Amino acid sequence: MAVSTEAAWARVAELARAPAAAAIRPLMADPARAARFTHRAGDILADLSKTSVSDTVREALLDLSRARGVLAARDAMAAGEAINATEGRAVLHMALRGPRGAFRTEGEDASAGVHDTLDAMRAFCARIHAEGRFTDVLSVGIGGSDLGPQMAVRALWRHGMPMRAHFLSNVDGHAWEALRHGLDPARTLVLVASKTFTTAETMANAHLVRDWLRGALGEAADAQMVALSTNLDATRAFGVPGSQVFGFRDWVGGRFSLWSAIGLSVALACGWEVFAGLLAGARRMDEHFLSATEAENLPLLMALTEVWHVNGLGLPSRAVLPYDERLARFPAHLQQVEMESLGKRVTLEGAPVSRATGPVVFGEPGTNAQHSFMQLLHQGTTPVPADIVLVATPDHGFDENHRQLLANGLAQAEALLRGRGAEEVRAEMEAKGMAAGAIEALLPHRLFPGDRPSATLVLPRLDANTLGQLVALYEHKVFCLGALWDVNAFDQWGVELGKQLAGALLPELSPGAAAGEHDPSTAALIAELHRQRGG
């Protein structure tokens, strides 16, 4: 029998109040648990068994999904409905990697424009690669115009691929200073990635790079500029040839734009077939998400697990630990995809939310994380759920290193689960001949509570197809969480105020400028900066 949203949330809360709600180890006594809580989607295996989600809890979470109509909301998104209500837009990043004719919105074939752009991008890449003039591509962007492509290039680029890729995002001039000395202006193709071509940081950096090119090459430098934008007037005024402007629609959010023209840096650096493989992998995960039942839908099951951790157990953060150096920027990409999407405090109807929404997401590649923040995960006062990503087969031939890497990833998940009790620690110290007094003094410091949740995702290899699947998996998880929490996961009004204030502050930092009206702290800091800068 269907339950109401209120009843479904109440049932989850009731189960979370049980004395052993956070306990995982007792659940592992069931030898069939790992099989029941391990799921496959495409090439990705996800083991969700090392969490305290029991069969009873999982059924309650699935009831919540049904009550919230998550799959119906999914279908509305795929149908091109304007589910981004605050901006009156559809959300169709799936159309960017879908087949021709697959997606429509407002009576328009959304896929047609996508494939026109892809055809133009493919032809442009073919021309650039055939000419052989450029050795480097420099992508100037920020946020979604930078994090996704940079993550993908870091993961997929191999020696011998067509071009080297570089990314300039931070408006700090030191970022450009560090890059420019390693680039030959005559052999560098520059992409400026900004949908509106007005993003302040991106345009400041774009002017620096354009001046560098023109200083070396004169007006011929403009032929080396490419714009990833829809503002044709602004790109023309900037000097970008019209044939080198690639756009995308407003139903593509920045943090979901890797698959659009924003991914041109990936195609140029790694080759078109790699970019096409990325799209194909994402499409494969889309097909799973659009067709799988609730009980087998991996993005939904991961979202429900997060609901249990955040809303049931009150855990406000999650670590992302890819045990593959090539995925070094994957946690940073997820930080934006998840925290910009889910960092919301009002519902779709504009009412204050009644429960916690997006957790803090952070991470580093293993094994580096083990020597930095993993201490907190093992012995800190508040458990931090972890996503551990393993790649079964590497591209290199250093098998001993890879076995060590996999062993460490598995060991971290097992250690978070098992912990270490007093008996085991005492026996270990006694075996080393330590005195009884020293043992009792050290014992509390060496105990691990265990019952710390983790999910382990296994990829057979890391290539364009599996990376596409992995990124799309988390995109769909974010959608599900937005639907479960009743928030708009596709706007980002929270970033606007800081932009507006920065624009007002900028002239006040010019030499001799008068300060405007500010709070006492900001006014004092402006005065101090003027003093230190000699202004």
MARLO-234802 format. One record per residue: x, y, z of N, C-alpha, C in turn. Coordinates in steps of 0.02 Angstrom, whole numbers, plus 50000, padded with zeros to 5 digits. Atoms other than C-alpha are relative to their C-alpha. Layout:
<atoms>
XYZXYZXYZ ...
</atoms>
This chain:
<atoms>
500424994050000500005000050000500445006250000 499614993950005500665017349954499965003850065 499984995949940501205028450097500115007349980 499904992950014501215047350106500735001950012 499324997649989502805057450102500155000850074 499894998949928502595062150285500094993450037 499955006549967502325044150337500664996649981 499375003150022503825038450234500595003050037 499454996949963504975051250314499974998050074 500075001849929504285046950486500264992950011 499765006849993504665028550457500774999749998 499274999750002506465032450408500285002750066 499784997149936506655043250564499924995050057 500115005049948505915029550673500544994649998 499485005150005507155016650607500685002850020 499364996949982508595028950631500075000950075 499974999349927508145030750816500134993550036 499885006649968508385012150848500704999950030 499344999949966509845008750968500584997949955 499455002550042510874999450837499945002549928 500124997550068510375010250687500635001049960 499374998650035512175014550645500464994049996 499565005949997512884997050674500004996449933 499925003450064513564988350520500244992850012 499705006649991514554973650589499494994550013 500495005549992513034963750650499664997949935 500325001650064512284964850476500444995549957 499545003950040513844957050402500014992650019 500055007249982513464940750493499594996249949 500405003150052512254937350351500454998849939 499545001450055513324928550218499745002249931 500294998150065512114933650080499935007649993 500114992750002512124952250124500395003349943 499604996850052513544957050006499674999249932 500325001150065512634949249859499375004249993 500624996250004510984957749902500115007549993 499864992849999511784974749923500555002049950 499534998350054512944973949773499605000549936 500394998650060512264981149611500465001649942 499634998350061512864983149432499595004749957 500304995650051512514996949309500525001049947 499484999850051513424995649145500594995950023 499395003549978515224991149187500165001250073 499844998149931515144998049364499664995350049 500265003849943514934986849516500035004550061 500024996049939514404995549676499794995650058 500145003949939514504986749844499785004950054 500294995649949513354995849966499894996350065 500145004149941513414982150097500345002650063 499644997549941514644991150213499695006550025 500374994549969513305003150273499494996850047 500495002749953511985001350408499304999649971 500655000950032510585000650280499824992650001 500245006949996509694984550326499474998949947 500565001450046508364975950221499395004250018 500574996149977507054984550327500085007449983 499864993050015507875001550308499955001249925 500024999050072508074999150121499275000249975 500704999950022506224995250101499675006550020 500284993649979505785010750201500245005749954 499724994950045506935021150090499674999649931 500345000850065506155013849933499285002650004 500674997149990504435018350004500045007649996 499914992750004505085036050025500085002249927 499924998350070505635036249843499344999749963 500655000550033503925030349788499545005750021 500424994549975503065043149898500205006749969 499764993850028504145057049829499955000049923 500085000350072503845051149650500645001249962 499354998750031505685050749605500014997749927 499975002450069505475040049450499545003949954 500444995750040504025050649390500355006649985 499624993950012505125066049412500554998849949 499495001950050506495057049315499705000249930 500325000250066505285054149172499825007049976 500164993150019504755072449175500635003549975 499384997150024506575077649159500164997549930 499845002950065506845065749013499525002449946 500494997650048505265072348930500095007349982 499874993050016505985089848926499565005050035 500414995349962504805097449054500465004950037 499604994849968505405113449139500054998750075 499955001849930505895105149302500445004850040 499644994649967507105119349340499525005950006 500574995449995505625129449402500215007250012 499814993149983506565144749468500275003749940 499754996850061507305148049296499584998349939 500455001750054505905140749192500334996249944 499625003650051507045128549102499934992550007 499925007250000507125110549053500704998350025 499345002549978508595100049116500164994149955 499925005150052509235090248968500744998449985 499315002150015511075086148990500034993049972 500015006650032510585068448942499955000549924 500054999150073510175075148768500695001149969 499334998750027512015079948749500364993649980 499675006450017512495061648740499504995049973 500525004550025510865054248675500014999349925 500045000950073510505047748501499555005349969 500414995150036509705058648369499264998650011 500725000649992507865061948399499764997550067 500195003249937507885055448577499685004850050 500244995449949507475071348673499685006149968 500374994250025506235085448646499845004550059 500244995349950505745101048743499625005649965 500434994750027504365113648708499874998949925 500145001650069503985104648545500595000049954 499394999650041505775106348484500404993550007 499545005749998506945092048438500665002450031 499404997649966508275095748568500624996449975 499425003950022509405082048499500285002649934 499754997850066509515090048326500555005150007 499484994949990510475105348386500634997150032 499435003349969511575094348494500444996749947 499605003750049512105083648347500295004749946 499694995150045512375098848235500645002750031 499404997649966513595105348366500544994750002 499515005449998514425088448385500334999049932 499715000650068514655087348196500505005549987 499534994450011515455104548193500634999250042 499425001249957516585100148340500454994649970 499615005550030517115083948255500405002549940 499654997450059517545093048093500565004750020 499484995349977518505106448187500604996150028 499455004149973519525093448283500394996649944 499665003450056519905084148121500465004949964 499594995050035520535100248040500615001850042 499444998049957521615105348189500514994450004 499545005649995522365088048206500364998749934 499695001150065522685086448019500525005349985 499514994750013523565103248010500654998850039 499415001549961524745097948149500385006150025 499654993949981525155115948190500035000850076 500064998649928524595116048372500204993950041 499805005349954525415105848508499625000450066 500324998949935524435113248654499325003449991 500644996549997522645118348692499945002850071 500094996649936522335130948831499265001750008 500714998749988520555131148901499935005050057 500114994749950520055147048993499274999850021 500695000449975518505144749101500024999450075 500025000849927517925142449279499374996050018 500585003949978516725131349376499874994249954 500185005550044515795119349264500345000349933 499644999550063516735126049114500734998050007 499315001949987518355120249194500074993350034 499905005949957518135106549324499884993549963 500155006250036517315093449213500514998349947 499495001550051518475094949062500684998650030 499345001149970520015096249172500034993050032 500035006749970519485080649269500054994649946 500015005150053519155071049107500674999449965 499355000250032520795075949025500514996750045 499535003049952521755071349182499914992450001 500145007149996520905054349181500164996349935 500005003650064520995050348995500615001449956 499444998450045522525058748918500574995150010 499435004549999523945047048874500535002849952 499464997950044525635050348795499874997549928 500135001850069525485050548607499335002549975 500644997150022523755058648604500135006749966 499864994650047523535073448486500305006350030 499774993649974523835088448600500064999750076 499984999249927524305093448777499475005250019 500524995449978522915102048874500215003650064 499864995949941523085116049002499365003850017 500634996949978521725124549105500175006150043 499904993849963521665142349170499315002150027 500644998249970520255146049292500065005550051 499954995249946520835155949442500205006949973 499844993350024520835174749412500665002550030 499344998349972522415175549518500524999849944 499514999650054523765181349397500574995050007 499485005149991524965168649473499844993749959 500195006050039523975154949385500245000849928 499784998850068524315162749215500765000549996 499274999549999526105166849262500334993150000 499725006749997526415148649301499924996249935 500145003550062525665142849136500385002749940 499814997050065526275155049006500714998549980 499305001150018528135151549015500114993149969 499935006650031527845133548961499634999349934 500395000250061526805138148809500325004149945 499784996450059527315143248634499395003249968 500624997050026526045156148573499844997949929 500135002050070526255150548392499704993049996 500235007050002525795132648439499464998650052 500515000849949524425135748567499325002349974 500704998450017522565135248527499645001750065 500314997649938521525144848654499244999449995 500735000549994519735140548705499775004550057 500304996049947518715153248803499314997250012 500615003649984517305144048890499575004250047 500474996149960515895155248950499355000649961 500634999950038514075153148899499805007149982 500214993150013513705171748917500565004449974 499404996250017515475177548879500055006450043 499964994449954515315189049029500274997950069 499755002349935515975178349173500635003850017 499484995149986517125190649261500704996950000 499335002949995518565179049304500244997349933 499815002850065518545170249136500195005549951 499844994750049518515186349036500645003850019 499374996849980519915194049140500594995749976 499475004550024520985178749102500044999849924 500025000250074520425178448920500365006149971 499654994050024521055196348897500754999350010 499285001249990522735191548973500284995649945 499755004950049522915176848855499985003049930 500044996950066522315186548702500575005149991 499464995150005523565200548740500674996549990 499385003950007524945187448755500074997549928 499985002450068524485179948587500125005749951 499924994450047524335196748500500695003150006 499334997449992525975202548574500524996049962 499535004350036526845187848493499844999349926 500215001850068525835185548334499635005649963 500384994750032524935201948300499274998049991 500715001250011523155201848233499864992849978 500095007050021523435184248163499824995550060 500135004049940523255178448343499264998350007 500715001349990521355179748334499784993549968 500175006350033521315164648218500124994050046 499875005349952521935154448367499545000150060 500484999449945520485159448478499364996349981 500635003650008518955148248499499565001950059 500474998449946517395152548599499504994450008 500525004849982516255140348687499465004250035 500454994949976514795152248707499395000549954 500594998650042513085157448645499925007549987 500054992750009513405176348649500425002049939 499634998850062513895179048467500245007249994 499784993050004513975197948482500645001050041 499414999249957515225196848626500604996249972 499435003750027516285183448543500285003549938 499784996350060516345193748382500415006150022 499644994149975516865209348479500684998150029 499365002349971518225199248565500504998049947 499555001750055518935194148397500004992849979 500015007150017518445175948385499644999149933 500345001250064518055170348206499344996350011 500665003049992516225165448187500004992549991 499975007350012516695148148124500314996250058 499675003149942517595144948289499635001450065 500434999249941516135148048406499544993950003 500415006049989515265132648477499555001350061 500474998349946513705135048582499644994150029 500445005049969512485125548691499425003750031 500634997049981510745128648756499955001450075 500074998349930510125135748920499734994350042 500205005749960509455118748971500604995550017 499385003349979511275113548998500295004050058 499694996749942511855118049174500764999449996 499285000050005513695122449190500334993850028 499685005849968514115108249308499824993449967 500195005950038513275096049188500195000849926 499874998050070514075103349030500614996649969 499425003550027515585091949007499864997049932 500195003750060514635082948868499855004649941 500174995050051514305099048770500635002749966 499414996750029515455110848675500535001450052 499514999049947516275113648844500524994450000 499535005650003517095096648817500475000149941 499574999750060518005102548660500744999050018 499305000949980519655103048756500164992650007 499895007249994519445084348791500104997049931 499965002850068519155080548607500655002149966 499384997650032520635091248551500614996550030 499415002949967521845084248679500044992549991 499995007349998521325066048679499794996849935 500255002850063520555063948506499254999250002 500725000350003518775063448446499724993350024 500265006649980518565044748475499964999450076 500025000149927518965047148658499395003950025 500584996149979517675060948676499344996349984 500595003950019516405050348582499894994250049 500055005449951516785036048703499735002450066 500264997049938516455047548850499245000949996 500724999250010514745051848778499644993350001 500325006650004514365033548743499954996950069 500035002749932514785028648922499465003350040 500534996449964513665042148993499324997749976 500645002350028512275036548875499824993150029 500145006649973512445018848940499735000550071 500264999149932512185024949119499315003249997 500664997050009510715035649059499484994549988 500475005450017509905020048987499834995950062 500145003649938510095011149153499535004250044 500394995749956509395025949250499285000649977 500674999050028507915027949133499584993649999 500385006350008507435009549131499994995650062 499965004649943507935001249295499445001450050 500494999349947506654998049430500325003450061 499744996649940506815007049596500484995550039 499595004649960507544991649681500674998449968 499385001550035508914989949549500325006349970 499764993850031509195008149501500595002750040 499414998449960510975011649556500045007350020 499994993149977510915030849555499515001250057 500504999149947509325030049659500224996650064 499795003649939510025017049780500575003850034 499484996049969511575027749807499725006250033 500324994149970510475042949837499644998250065 500365002149940509405033349962500484998450057 499495001249949510965027650053500245006650030 499794993449974511495045950067499455003050043 500554997649958509765050550134500044996850069 499945003449935509995037450269500575003050041 499444997349963511695044450315499875007250023 500084992949984511225062950308499405001250045 500614998649964509435062850371499854995150055 500115004949948509355046750468500515000450056 499475000449950511035046550555500335006750014 499734993349986511455065150547500735000849982 499304999650021513105063250454500075005449946 500044994150045513495079950368500535000349946 499474999650051514935075350252500114993249970 499835006350034515585062150132500675000749966 499355000050032517325057850072499974995949936 499955003550064517685052749892500734998149991 499325002549999519235041849879500124995749938 499845004050059519725036649702500704997050006 499355003349997521115023749711500284999349929 499714999550067521795029349543500225007249990 499734993350006522925044249515499685003849943 500314996750056522075047849350499345003450019 500634997049976520485052049447500135005250054 499814995249948521395065149552499515005850004 500464994350000520165078849500499274998050004 500695002349995518615068049515499655002750063 500344997049942518235073549695499845007349991 500144992950011518385091849644499405000949954 500574999650045517165089049501499354998550038 500605001749962515935080549619499835005350052 500154994649953516105094749744499525005049968 500454995250032515315106449617499344996749982 500625003250022514065094049545499524999050060 500435001549944513415089549718499865006150044 500114994749951513685104749829499665006149969 500364994550032513115117749702499284998049986 500675002350015511615107049660499574999450062 500405002149943511075101849834500095004450062 499924995349945511645116149944499425004950002 500614996050004509865122649957499634999850068 500344999549936508825128550106499255001249993 500734999550010507095130450027499784994649951 500295005150044505955118049940499845003149932 500214997650066505355119349760499445005150006 500554995449990503855128649830500225006350036 499744994049967504975141349918499954999950076 500045000549927504655135250096500674997650029 499385002649970506095132150217500004992450002 499965007349996506705114250209499934997950072 500125002549932506255103750359500524994950022 499475004949983507805092650355500645002049964 499354998550031509635093150307499994998249926 499945001650071510055093650122500744998149986 499365002450025511745092550035500564999750051 499415000549956513245086150134500615003249969 499344997850024515015092650120500344994149966 499655005250038515965082649988500735002049994 499284998650007517855081549992500354993549983 499655006150016519185069449938500685001149969 499325000350029520905064949874500104992949975 499865006850021521615050149782500314995950056 499625004649958522125034949882500644998449964 499925000849928523395031549949500175006550036 499824993649969523775049949979499535001750057 500494998349949522165052050079500154996550066 499855003749939522745038850203500525003550042 499464996649964524215049850249499825007450012 500204993149985523175065750268499384999850045 500604999149959521355065750325499664993550022 500355006249982520925047250345500014998650075 500015000749927521385048150529499325002150028 500654997749976519785058050555499454995049985 500515004950017518755044950465500014994050046 499945006049959519415031050573499865001350074 500064998949927519455039150746499685006650019 500334993749984518555055750732499344999050036 500605000649959517035059550837499374999049958 500585000750044515815060250689500184995749941 499855004250059515795046250560499935003949935 500034996950067516115051550380499934994349950 500065005150052515405039950247500505001249944 499494999450053516635036350107499784996149939 500065003650064516485031849924500704998249978 499345002550020517985021249875499944997449929 500035001950070518285019549688500634996049982 499445004350020519385005249627499964998649925 499955001850071519975001549450500394993449997 499715006749996520334983049427500654999449961 499425001050043521584984049284500285006849979 499714993550018522794998649258500245000149928 499704999450066523545005249097500754998550000 499285001149995525325003149160500164992650012 499795006949990526324987249183500304998750068 499695000749934526824989749365499514996550047 500525003849966525774975849437500075000250076 499914999949928526534976049611499725006450030 500284993749976526104994449632499244999950000 500734999950005524334991549574499694995450052 500265004549948524074976849690500035003450068 499974996249938524674987849833499445005250005 500524994950002523465001349779499324996950015 500635003349989521984989449773499954997450072 500005002649931522484981449939499865005650049 500124994349955522514998550021499275002249997 500704998050005520795003149953499544995250036 500405005049965520034986850013500105000250075 499844999949929520924988250179499675005950036 500324994249968520255005650214499264998750012 500715001549991518464999950186499904994850055 500075005149949518734984650294500165002850069 499824997049935519584994650432499455004650026 500564995749979518175007450434499434995850028 500535004549977516954993050455500194996650066 499825004349944517904982150579500185003950062 499714996749942518764994650690500494995450035 499535004149961519894987750825499825000750074 500234999949930519304982850999500564999250049 499505000149946520204982651166500364993450004 499685006649994520514963951168500544999249948 499525000850055521384963951000500615004550010 499444995349991522434979351039500434997850059 499615002149941522934972951211500424993949983 499625006050017523454956051141500595001749955 499464998050046524494964451006500575003150039 499474996849961525434975151133500334995150048 499705005149957525674960551251500494995649961 499565004150042526424950551108500665003549987 499394996150010527704964451088500395001050065 499654999749936528184962851272499935006550037 500094993649966527514979551329499764998950072 500205000449930527274982451515499265001450007 500724999349990525514981651585499795007350007 500184993049991525514999851638500015003949935 499964996650065526065005751466499424998049955 500565002450041524744994951385499365003750018 500624996749979523345002551489500015007449983 499964992850017523985020151457499885001249926 500064999150073524065017651269499364997449970 500575003550027522525007051249499465004649970 500544995850029521225021051225500195003349935 499774996650060522295029151091500014995549939 499935004750055522375013450987499354996549982 500655003150016520535008950984499685003549941 500384997550057519515011050825499274997950011 500695002049986517625011550846499694995549947 500305004050053517245003550677499295002349986 500684998350021515485003450604499995006749963 499964994050041516035017550489499814998249928 500285002350064515065016750325500445001849940 499674998650064515805015650152499634996349944 500235003450061515275011249975500604999049956 499445001450045516495003149854499754999149930 500175000450071516345005849668500604997149963 499475003350037517354994749551499895000949925 500004999550073517754998849369500484994749973 499545005050027518534985249261500655003149974 499434996250026519704998449185499775007250000 500194992950006519755017349169500135002149928 499954997450067519405022848992499425004849990 500514994950011518245035348910499314997350015 500665002849990516745023748917499844999250073 500155001149929516885019049099500005006650038 500024993549967517285036949150499335003449987 500664997250014515715042749061499464996950043 500495003349957514715029749156500055002550072 499894998049931515485034949322499735007150013 500224993049990515165053649301499245000449994 500734999750008513385050949238499654996750060 500295003249941513045039349386499905005250056 500064995049947513395053549507499545005749981 500484995050021512425066049402499294997850016 500685002649987510885055049415499874999250074 500085000349927511185052349600499785006850026 500174993249980511115071349621499275001549983 500714998950018509465071949527499544996650050 500435003749953508725058649641499985003550068 499994996649935509285067949797499605006449997 500424994150006508505083949733499264998350005 500715002149998506865074749707499804997650070 500155002549933506955066349877499955005650050 499994994449953507355082549968499535005849979 500474994850025506115092849863500355006749992 499644993850014507435105649812500175000249925 499814999250070507915112549642500764998949995 499295001650006509575104249602500345003349941 499744997550064509815114449444500055007649996 499834992949999509945132649496500575001050050 499444998549955511325141149596500005007450019 500064993049982510705157749659500495001950055 499554998449944511865156449809500675002949980 499354997450020513385161149706499955007249975 500094993550033512635177449641500205005950044 499884994249957512785188849792500745001850003 499294998749997514665186749806500265003249936 499804997050064514855190749620499815007449998 500234993150002513825206649639500425004450046 499614996149954514785212449791500715001049975 499324999450027516465208949707500025005549946 500034994850051515925219749560499995006950030 500034993549967515525234049679500665001850035 499384998849963517145231949777500595001549954 499434999450045518285231349626500245007249992 499744993150008518355250249592500255003050066 499794997249935518555253749778500724997950017 499315002249987520225244449774500505003449954 499544996250043520955256149641500365005250042 499624995049961522315268149703499615006450008 500334993749986521555283349786499254999850001 500735000550002519765276849773499715000550070 500354999649937518535280649910499624993650013 500375006049982517755266150003499265001550003 500724999349994515885263549994499784998150069 500285001849935514745258850136500054992450009 499915007149986515215242150213499944999050075 499965001649929515165233250379500705002050025 499364997749974516585238650496500604995649982 499465004650015517615223050462500255001049928 499814999250070517585224850272500325006749988 499714993450008517925243550283500725000250025 499325000149973519445240550393500474996049956 499585004050044520105227150276500175003849936 499864995950060519935238750125500555005150016 499504995149981520915252150218500684996850010 499365003449989522265239650268500314998049934 499725001850065522455233350090500275006149963 499744993850030522635251250027500675001850032 499374998249965523965254250160500574995649977 499465004650018524955238550116500195000549927 499864999350072524805241749929500255006949982 499744993350013525385259649949499495004749969 500524996050031523705266549893499675004750047 
</atoms>
